[in-house]
Amino acid sequence: MAWGTGSAILWASFEGVAGVVGPGFVSWRKLLTVSSPNTMLAGRYRITSVIGEGGFGPVYRAKDLALDRDVALKTLSHSVADVSPALWELYRQRFEREATLLRSVTHPNIVSVYGFESDADGSLYLVMEYVPGGSLSSTLAEDGPLSVDRAIAIASDVCNALEVLDALGIVHRDIKPSNILLTAEGGAKLTDLGIA
């Protein structure tokens, strides 16, 4: 495909991270628009802050104005379709698969999914439980190694989540500290089934 002054190659890694490689090209992440605080998405979610970055785009903390609760919004921006319609379709399918998988599971150690929304521009949003403790990766970066007791408690919660997924025939395939969220009470919740 020719674009600009040179050829570009679209690629998608196993993790679902995509980019454009070629002379003068930037990663797809730079093509995505990050919404600022107070921006409304899907007509009912007011952005509070950016809380992370998923394989498909930013993850926001937002206020669900209809139900008056904080939620996490995982986004798939339709601007990916401007780069490649085929890549958009691949990501849309993975995104919807994650929504379907997570909606089918109810467990205290797995992040709950509340809904699947879209905007007029075609962007998609996975509406999930907001977990206020942040990720295990951010905790490790800020606080260093965990105590043995804390590590065992977190590992136990993750094992409980994996046991439930296994019973449903779901293989997570991406267990890592950034996909383990910590509750305010110190428990752990598994998230991100996008490549399961």
MARTI-831818 format. One line per field, with one value per residue: residue number from 1; residue in three letters; x, y, z of N, C-alpha, C, O in turn. Coordinates in steps of 0.001 Angstrom, whole numbers, plus 500000, padded with zeros to 6 digits. Layout:
num <- NUM  ... .
residu <- ALA  ... .
n.x <- X  ... .
n.y <- Y  ... .
n.z <- Z  ... .
ca.x <- X  ... .
ca.y <- Y  ... .
ca.z <- Z  ... .
c.x <- X  ... .
c.y <- Y  ... .
c.z <- Z  ... .
o.x <- X  ... .
o.y <- Y  ... .
o.z <- Z  ... .
//
This chain:
num <- 1  2  3  4  5  6  7  8  9  10  11  12  13  14  15  16  17  18  19  20  21  22  23  24  25  26  27  28  29  30  31  32  33  34  35  36  37  38  39  40  41  42  43  44  45  46  47  48  49  50  51  52  53  54  55  56  57  58  59  60  61  62  63  64  65  66  67  68  69  70  71  72  73  74  75  76  77  78  79  80  81  82  83  84  85  86  87  88  89  90  91  92  93  94  95  96  97  98  99  100  101  102  103  104  105  106  107  108  109  110  111  112  113  114  115  116  117  118  119  120  121  122  123  124  125  126  127  128  129  130  131  132  133  134  135  136  137  138  139  140  141  142  143  144  145  146  147  148  149  150  151  152  153  154  155  156  157  158  159  160  161  162  163  164  165  166  167  168  169  170  171  172  173  174  175  176  177  178  179  180  181  182  183  184  185  186  187  188  189  190  191  192  193  194  195  196 .
residu <- MET  ALA  TRP  GLY  THR  GLY  SER  ALA  ILE  LEU  TRP  ALA  SER  PHE  GLU  GLY  VAL  ALA  GLY  VAL  VAL  GLY  PRO  GLY  PHE  VAL  SER  TRP  ARG  LYS  LEU  LEU  THR  VAL  SER  SER  PRO  ASN  THR  MET  LEU  ALA  GLY  ARG  TYR  ARG  ILE  THR  SER  VAL  ILE  GLY  GLU  GLY  GLY  PHE  GLY  PRO  VAL  TYR  ARG  ALA  LYS  ASP  LEU  ALA  LEU  ASP  ARG  ASP  VAL  ALA  LEU  LYS  THR  LEU  SER  HIS  SER  VAL  ALA  ASP  VAL  SER  PRO  ALA  LEU  TRP  GLU  LEU  TYR  ARG  GLN  ARG  PHE  GLU  ARG  GLU  ALA  THR  LEU  LEU  ARG  SER  VAL  THR  HIS  PRO  ASN  ILE  VAL  SER  VAL  TYR  GLY  PHE  GLU  SER  ASP  ALA  ASP  GLY  SER  LEU  TYR  LEU  VAL  MET  GLU  TYR  VAL  PRO  GLY  GLY  SER  LEU  SER  SER  THR  LEU  ALA  GLU  ASP  GLY  PRO  LEU  SER  VAL  ASP  ARG  ALA  ILE  ALA  ILE  ALA  SER  ASP  VAL  CYS  ASN  ALA  LEU  GLU  VAL  LEU  ASP  ALA  LEU  GLY  ILE  VAL  HIS  ARG  ASP  ILE  LYS  PRO  SER  ASN  ILE  LEU  LEU  THR  ALA  GLU  GLY  GLY  ALA  LYS  LEU  THR  ASP  LEU  GLY  ILE  ALA .
n.x <- 500861  500633  501590  501900  505296  506526  506457  504191  503797  501336  500931  500133  500521  500768  499684  497763  498516  498972  500599  502057  504516  507253  508858  508859  506523  504252  503356  500138  498966  499470  497726  495282  492712  492806  490463  489560  489166  485768  484652  481996  481079  479510  477073  476374  478443  480717  483941  486450  489186  492224  493068  494627  496117  494911  495261  493861  493385  492983  492123  489560  488594  485336  482204  479158  476405  473728  473401  474725  477415  480915  482833  484947  486071  486912  488389  487888  488922  487408  489111  491149  490193  490656  493287  493411  490869  490671  492226  490742  488410  489414  490226  487764  486326  487856  487522  484737  484586  485951  484133  481902  482958  483663  481177  479909  480856  480697  482276  484011  486741  487175  487015  483994  481776  479710  478460  478307  479080  478557  479637  478480  480443  481362  483178  483965  483027  483858  482187  483085  483513  484850  487918  489354  491990  494082  496570  498449  500963  501473  501468  503678  505688  505580  505778  507615  508840  506370  505141  505534  503125  501197  501719  501050  498308  497331  498089  496511  493922  494058  494437  491957  490283  491268  490612  487813  487520  488736  486921  484893  485948  487670  490721  493015  495548  497122  498310  499575  501198  499976  497426  496169  494150  493908  491878  490388  490304  492378  492190  492413  491662  491128  491610  491096  490500  490916  492449  491803 .
n.y <- 498828  502170  505147  508459  509373  506945  503333  501556  499242  497431  496027  493530  492545  489634  490446  492210  494731  497263  498762  501176  500763  502201  504674  507687  507177  506774  505134  503502  504288  506972  508002  507908  509644  511116  511555  514424  515350  515552  515207  513804  510468  508103  509202  509061  508764  510467  511526  511174  510741  509529  506224  504181  502194  500256  497450  498332  501030  504041  503672  504759  506374  506938  508630  507133  508576  507889  505831  506775  506039  505191  504035  501976  502669  500982  501575  501427  503082  504443  505613  503922  502595  504383  503977  501278  499393  496593  496004  497379  495800  493351  494138  495043  492645  491225  492904  492809  490112  490017  491494  489778  487437  488379  489281  486900  485898  485891  486739  487305  487783  488558  491160  492885  493227  495739  496658  497243  499675  502173  505003  507789  508158  505648  504565  502189  501064  499374  498871  498730  497461  499750  499582  500661  500414  500337  498872  495809  496038  498829  499170  497607  499057  501492  500799  498749  495358  492961  491952  488612  487478  489181  488784  486070  486184  487716  486068  483844  484895  485395  482783  481695  483115  482167  479486  479550  480610  478536  476451  477312  476935  478878  480276  482453  483652  485955  486652  488939  491484  494009  493286  492541  493782  495730  495796  498256  497087  495342  492989  491015  491353  489886  490989  491953  490073  490095  488650  486094 .
n.z <- 500000  499168  500721  501512  501150  500929  501084  503176  505802  507284  510438  512848  516093  518277  520687  519909  519377  517114  514293  512044  509765  508208  506078  507776  509269  511995  515058  515395  517719  518011  516252  517393  519101  522233  524638  526512  530035  531159  528663  526797  526155  524061  524696  527439  529228  531158  530820  533231  533733  532160  532632  531819  529183  526693  524426  522253  522479  524498  528016  530005  533052  533953  534499  534773  533848  533744  535607  537771  538632  538908  536175  534109  530902  528160  525112  521550  519051  516175  514393  513711  511519  509516  508924  508185  506905  507104  509351  511262  511250  512220  514825  515819  515927  517863  520039  520473  521055  523500  525047  524962  526176  528782  529711  530102  532432  535913  538698  541754  541391  538834  536537  536146  533361  532182  529894  526309  524129  521520  519593  517584  515652  515208  516970  519526  522817  525703  528560  531806  535151  537434  538974  541780  542854  541019  538776  539233  538133  538250  541015  541748  540448  541828  544579  544833  545465  546570  549807  551050  552014  550847  548116  547890  548492  546326  544185  544796  544407  541637  540702  541485  539719  537258  537461  537286  534689  533245  533727  532128  529693  528756  527890  529188  528272  528519  531013  533147  535137  534499  533765  536016  538359  541325  544168  546383  548832  548792  547370  544298  540805  537716  534387  530926  528523  525837  523967  524449 .
ca.x <- 500000  501436  501052  502937  506433  507094  505530  503891  503373  500505  501217  499411  501239  499938  498985  496727  499069  499212  501347  502366  505963  507718  509508  508077  505251  504200  502505  498699  498566  499530  496592  494067  492424  492544  489446  489929  488156  484433  484139  480946  481208  478309  475897  476045  479634  481556  485329  487074  490638  492791  493618  495499  496102  494706  495803  493047  493291  492997  491118  489172  487663  484224  480984  477944  475423  472420  473352  475472  478514  482164  483084  486119  485691  487981  487969  488413  488621  487144  490186  491958  489655  491275  494564  493156  489577  490866  492709  489581  487522  490081  490146  486359  485978  488519  486901  483429  484830  486251  482877  481088  483575  483572  479764  479456  481504  480461  483138  484624  488128  487192  486372  482652  481441  478340  477839  479083  478461  479222  479377  478047  481574  481702  484058  483337  483402  483535  481900  483489  483670  486040  488626  490099  493351  495085  497086  499574  502203  501721  501808  505067  506566  505582  506104  508618  508344  505297  505438  505172  501697  500423  501915  500262  496884  497043  498190  495338  492783  494235  494167  490506  489733  491655  489839  486477  487660  489014  485672  484081  486675  488346  492142  493284  496683  497873  498430  500722  500818  499082  496079  495681  493766  493819  490752  490728  490421  493581  491953  492847  490686  491721  490948  491653  490376  490850  493054  491471 .
ca.y <- 500000  503384  506209  509470  509289  505603  502240  501280  497876  497325  494797  493308  491568  488688  491154  493079  496065  497432  499960  501417  500779  502714  505986  508806  506781  506671  504073  503811  504918  508419  508400  507909  510833  510881  512499  515163  515275  516110  514812  512791  509364  507267  509910  508972  508591  511666  511152  511763  510715  508372  505364  503161  502051  498886  497129  498959  502465  504442  503217  505932  506367  507794  508611  506720  509547  507254  505001  507486  505235  505232  502878  502035  502555  500548  502125  501072  504265  504174  506181  502808  502263  505281  503381  500024  498775  495192  496032  497766  494648  492410  494685  495054  491272  490904  493736  492226  488814  490298  491878  488571  486562  488950  489326  485550  485494  486682  486203  488433  488010  488910  492459  492781  494046  496246  496879  497449  500868  502788  506414  508100  508042  504240  504094  501218  501195  498290  499507  497746  497829  500529  499007  501851  500204  500349  497568  495249  496590  500174  498994  497140  500159  502525  500314  497691  493997  492723  491020  487248  487287  489917  488088  484833  486555  488122  484856  483028  485502  485163  481351  481521  483618  481258  478253  479818  480709  477192  475685  477785  476670  480102  480384  483893  483847  487203  486952  489797  492441  495089  492734  492207  495019  495578  496501  499101  496188  494524  491821  491118  491029  489658  491715  491905  488793  490428  487666  484742 .
ca.z <- 500000  499115  501565  501686  500246  500888  501335  504585  506078  508479  511158  514108  516906  519020  521749  519370  519183  515687  513964  510657  509677  506931  506193  508284  509841  513450  515570  515352  518969  517834  515419  518196  519877  523648  525089  527714  531095  530927  527358  526856  525207  523907  525179  528863  530054  531233  531096  534412  533519  531488  533684  531253  527742  526271  523119  521226  522686  525908  528965  530776  534182  533545  535316  534070  534329  533872  536816  538808  539169  538163  535331  533240  529496  527265  523831  520240  518250  514765  513579  513209  510202  508549  508569  507472  507197  507506  510724  512067  511384  513124  516183  516234  516296  519130  521062  520753  521706  524906  525692  525104  527169  530127  530129  530451  533679  537120  539752  542467  540995  537412  536335  535556  532203  532291  528601  525096  523548  520367  519348  516226  514726  515051  518030  520407  524225  526609  529845  532806  536553  537769  540118  542210  543344  539952  538351  539966  537569  538799  542428  541806  540040  542861  545923  544822  545674  547534  550896  550687  552281  549828  546840  547941  548420  544948  543357  545090  543707  540200  540487  541558  538461  536181  537637  536744  533234  532735  533767  531009  528459  528334  528230  529199  527364  528687  532440  533446  536196  534053  533608  537349  539030  542771  544768  547535  549989  548643  546533  542904  539770  536409  533312  529578  527839  524426  523072  524938 .
c.x <- 500898  500766  502159  504050  507018  506034  505338  503456  502556  500814  500378  500163  500250  499117  497881  497206  499405  500006  501491  503874  506334  508298  508531  506758  505363  503289  501046  498259  498580  498399  495304  493922  492153  491581  489879  488831  486898  483881  483082  481206  479923  477085  475610  477237  480504  482957  485831  488575  491009  493425  494521  495426  495966  495345  495073  492982  493260  491873  490833  488445  486582  483087  479838  476828  474039  472294  474139  476525  479750  482327  484447  485608  486923  487532  488615  487987  488442  488231  491144  491484  490225  492620  494331  491795  489716  491338  491574  488679  488117  489956  488711  485930  486596  487869  485541  483561  485134  484976  482008  481641  483382  482123  479271  479993  481127  481256  483833  486074  488287  486424  485040  482514  479979  477667  478851  478388  479205  478809  478954  479178  482023  482666  483281  483879  482936  483395  482114  483475  484958  486649  489617  491549  494442  495581  498217  500879  502498  502075  503258  506047  506687  506126  507203  507995  507268  505817  504990  503673  500830  500523  501078  498771  496489  497079  496979  494098  492861  493955  492673  489839  490037  490896  488430  486530  487882  487739  484738  484762  487414  489790  492516  494406  497472  497937  499706  500261  499873  497655  495505  495411  493551  492673  491240  490941  491639  493401  492428  491730  491414  490910  491623  491656  490366  491465  492769  490796 .
c.y <- 501221  504460  507218  509269  507898  504557  502045  499827  497913  496005  494726  492238  490663  489404  492062  494504  496193  498688  500087  501563  501269  504089  507051  508439  506621  505518  504498  504527  506442  508927  508519  509200  510432  511963  513159  515029  516063  515858  513730  511739  508546  507889  509845  508840  509845  511239  511909  511850  509508  507514  504271  503167  500581  498664  497831  500472  502786  503804  504399  505546  507351  507662  508210  507597  508930  506466  505597  506596  505417  503930  503056  501838  502176  500912  501426  502207  503896  504758  505102  502434  503171  504741  502136  499474  497319  495113  496414  496558  493604  492871  494692  493661  490880  491650  493164  490865  489023  490660  490650  487650  487099  489032  487970  485088  486452  486033  487375  488710  488258  490208  492261  493703  494435  496417  497092  498568  501305  504241  506609  507944  506595  503707  503186  501366  499972  498934  498457  498340  498644  499938  500068  501644  500239  498942  497102  495818  497986  500101  498544  498253  501215  502038  499266  496339  493915  491866  489628  487017  487971  489224  486809  485143  486938  486905  483952  483565  485252  483695  481054  481966  482656  479935  478412  479897  479335  476346  476082  477540  477881  480068  481853  484274  485132  487600  487744  490842  493557  494607  492208  493521  494752  496412  497355  498252  495275  493259  492067  490685  490931  490403  491395  490506  488983  489410  486248  483930 .
c.z <- 500000  499956  501776  500672  500145  501128  502822  504707  507359  509139  512402  514877  517622  520077  521224  519200  517714  515438  512465  510604  508298  507126  506684  508928  511343  513834  515491  516602  518844  516956  516225  518980  521316  524099  526381  528767  530723  529527  527557  525772  525244  524567  526660  529792  529994  531673  532322  534209  532662  532578  533135  529748  527415  524912  521989  521341  524164  526716  529883  532057  533790  534539  534406  534623  534502  535175  537979  539475  538292  537392  534660  531816  528692  525863  522640  519322  516784  513867  513082  511799  509123  508075  507727  507853  507661  508954  511667  512311  512329  514566  516697  516682  517636  520286  521458  521423  523186  525655  525946  526182  528580  530610  530591  531801  534802  538237  540440  542086  539504  537246  535611  534350  532326  530941  527500  524349  522288  520265  517899  515214  514520  516099  518979  521822  524986  527983  530930  534204  536719  539036  540611  542628  542294  539641  539259  539436  538110  540279  542582  541441  541136  544197  545969  545103  546752  548684  550447  550888  551227  548478  546790  547819  546990  544028  543567  544374  542202  539866  540552  540260  537315  536254  537046  535221  532616  532695  532624  529658  527913  528810  528107  528240  527559  530157  532640  534449  535739  533830  534911  538074  540504  543320  545928  548785  549894  547839  545110  541969  538446  535347  531977  528976  526334  523490  523525  523856 .
o.x <- 501846  499551  503259  503797  507930  504863  506226  502824  503034  500942  499962  500410  499042  497977  497131  496410  500054  500071  501088  504449  505779  508240  507493  505923  506440  502540  500736  497294  497792  498134  494348  494904  491368  491861  490491  487704  486966  482754  483251  481513  479332  476160  474682  477071  480969  483138  485660  489184  490209  494231  495117  494777  496796  495904  495598  492565  493484  490822  491751  487770  486870  483020  479575  476360  473255  471223  474216  476537  479656  482000  485016  484804  487862  486411  489730  486841  489227  488273  491882  492290  490279  493043  494965  491580  488957  490893  491450  488238  487399  489615  488462  485250  485925  487688  485233  482739  484628  484756  481442  480887  482982  481867  478329  479634  481228  480952  484205  486597  489393  485311  484967  483060  479114  476443  480062  477225  480325  477770  479063  478926  482951  482947  482089  485035  481769  484360  481427  483431  486014  485969  490609  492283  495622  495076  498851  501808  503652  502897  503980  507110  507764  506851  507677  506780  507258  506808  504153  503019  499841  499524  500469  498049  495435  496197  496477  493320  491855  493308  492168  488942  489165  490577  487925  485685  487291  487509  483894  484221  487753  490054  492355  494204  498421  497653  500797  499060  499043  496749  494485  496336  493074  492521  492367  491671  491907  494363  492801  490954  492221  489680  492603  492691  489859  491053  493402  490444 .
o.y <- 501281  504653  506846  509026  507679  504868  502339  499272  498373  494980  495749  491148  490895  489021  492631  495398  495319  499574  499200  502390  500793  504630  507280  509323  506367  505001  505689  505291  507126  510128  509158  509768  509522  513153  512525  514647  517100  516255  512840  512072  508325  507176  510510  508807  510240  510668  513123  512887  508593  508011  503515  504009  499762  499588  497922  501140  501909  503446  504974  504519  508464  506708  508861  507381  509402  506429  504997  506420  505747  502854  504148  500942  502962  500592  500911  502276  503131  504430  505337  502003  502792  505018  501951  499120  496868  494242  495842  496319  493034  492076  494386  493512  490263  491100  493051  490504  488286  490189  490502  487137  486357  488869  487883  484008  487670  484921  488342  489772  488180  490345  491564  494806  493587  496334  497119  498429  500868  504651  505692  507635  506334  502509  503388  501743  499587  499480  497436  499555  498271  499808  500345  502625  500178  497956  497896  496057  498300  500885  499041  498377  501771  502765  498926  496173  494689  491150  489502  486427  487400  489091  486503  484436  486530  486734  483358  482800  484935  483400  480252  481291  482365  479338  477506  479318  479006  475610  475291  477894  477914  479856  482444  485184  485374  488745  487263  491066  494008  495432  491519  494279  493686  497585  497197  498651  494511  492517  493186  489782  491794  490442  490652  489841  488123  489308  485302  482772 .
o.z <- 500782  499908  502185  499492  499347  501346  503622  503808  508397  508469  512945  514360  517582  520341  522017  518912  517140  516290  511713  511312  507308  508230  506064  509122  511881  513005  515515  516575  519496  516910  515786  519458  521583  523954  527241  528451  530062  529233  528391  524627  526301  524956  527122  531011  528925  532748  532435  534473  532469  533365  533902  529127  527808  524320  520880  520395  524998  526182  530468  532122  533348  535314  533395  535741  535326  535782  539051  540694  537110  537894  534651  531558  528564  525467  522721  518878  516224  512681  512125  510974  507954  506953  506688  509012  508518  509702  512750  513435  513150  515442  517863  517698  518463  521372  522645  522265  524033  526771  527029  527009  529477  531803  531379  532272  534656  538669  539776  542424  538968  537753  534599  534323  532544  530843  527719  523972  522025  520782  517086  514050  513754  516117  519209  522018  524921  528516  530975  534392  536208  540054  539937  542747  542638  540176  539954  540208  538400  540754  543447  542050  541351  544877  547053  544998  547710  548545  549554  550029  550769  547771  545765  547116  546504  543186  542612  543806  541567  538861  539767  539753  536497  535226  536383  534538  531588  531735  532201  528611  526730  529994  527039  527435  526814  530509  532332  534599  536528  533715  534920  538366  540892  542978  546398  549692  550821  547640  544754  542280  538101  535403  531926  528927  525613  522335  523056  524082 .
//
